[in-house]
């Protein structure tokens, strides 16, 4: 059986992230407007998503994103390690957000059309 991450439709996507897909989406969204280090990522994500990522969750997701080539470290003059989005990361983020939008649109439409709690 082939590795799911090696199939063309899933290579470079967040499909293989499992429970880390949510944090990965938040991190990629934060990096979409420029390079950031861990603390800056945490603060930006808190600001735009009202979600606080625990350090273990943040750094595990960063390692996975870097391992898949979706982000890359950038040189720094101090001990901080900033990351930036790669072209593959931007593509994966666009696909993930499009999938999320499609699901949200369906759910909202169904609620408006007389769902259980309409």
Secondary structure, 3 states (H helix, E strand, C coil): CCCHHHCCCCCCCCHHHHHHHHHHHHHHHHHCCCCECHHHHHHHHHHHHCCCCCHHHHHHHHHHHHHCCCEEECCCCCCCCCEEECHHHHHHHHHHHHHHHHHHHHHHHHHHCCCCCC
